[in-house]
Amino acid sequence: MLRYGSFAQGSGDEHSDIEFWLFSEVEIDAAQWCARIAPITHHVRNEFGADVVFFHGLVRGEFHFAKDVTEVGEWPARGAAVDDMVVVDRRGALRTALESVPERPELPEADELCGRFANWLILAHHVSARGEVFRAADAMAHVRRHLLWMARLSVGATDHWLTPSRLAEWDLPPDLTARLDVTTPAAAWRVGRALWLELGCVVPEPLFAELDSALS
């Protein structure tokens, strides 16, 4: 059994989820197992296959039930020290699997990150122009996420890389977080363009010219 997330990282508070992976060779009824911790108000399996339960007080618990500890070895990063994650490890296999995973994820090249930002930005621009309001909002969520990554990379605040919105208000300078609060492709391009240049990425001049014209 292992814990992950904010409590394993030492940053948990009264608003944090409780998050665990549990390994068993026998099938486990997730709702019944979790209800032995404390009474639950609801249970649902989320879109990623995790069992989520809600305890009284709107405490959210996320539990992954698996049979093989080797699944841990597929993680891009573990996010915390092994000693702070292991709860029960009777055979030592869990520690071995965790130690095979880097604590921090490998960061993408800045040029690749900026290109991904442009990908989502142009999609958001087109669907917005077509009048697809909800699809545009979905695309803008990806745009904002990439802006957060670009901002984190620009100031070296990469501790919460896998979830770039996590503690962004504390990790990033206030003036930078204020700039990132964008809702339209035009506003996002102004911020993204500046970050692109700050990161020293290769500037595709024809693309910049078209975006400047379309999103001025």
C-alpha positions, 0 to 999 in steps of 0.5 A: 500500500502506498500514499501519493499526492499532497500528503506524501509531499508534505503539503497536505492541508484541510482541503487536500484529498487523501490518495492511495494505491492498494495492491491485492491478489484478490478482488476488493469491493472498493466501496465496502473497503473504503467504508471501513475507514469512515462512513462514505456518502458516495462512491464513483469510479472516475474516468481514469479507473480510480475509485473515488469516495466522499467521506463526511465533510466533503473529504475526497478519497481517491483509491487505486486497487491493483494486483501488480505493484509493477504498475507503479513502474509505469509512472512518469514520476512519483512526486515524493520520497519513497519513504514518505509513500510506502505504507505497507510493503511486506515483500519489498517489491513496492519499494523496488518499483517506486525506486525505479521511478524518478521523483521528478518528471523529465521536462520537455524541450521549451521549443516543443512546449511552445509548439504544443501551445500554438497547436491548442491556441490555433484550434481555440481560435478556429472553433471560437470563430465558428461559434462553438462556444463550449468547444472553444472553452475546452480548447482554451483550458488546454491553452491555459495549461500550456501557458502555465507550463511555459510560465513555470519553465520561464521562472524555474518553478517546475516542482508541480510540473505534472499538474501545473495549476497546483499551487501556481499562485504560490509558485509563480510571481503575482504579476505573472499569475495575473497575466495568465488569467486569460479567457480568449485566444487573443489574450492568450496569444499576447501572453504566450507570445511574450513567454515564447520569446522569454524562453528563447525558443526558435521563432517561426516568423511566418506563424508569428506574423499570421497569429499577430494578424489574426489575434491582434 
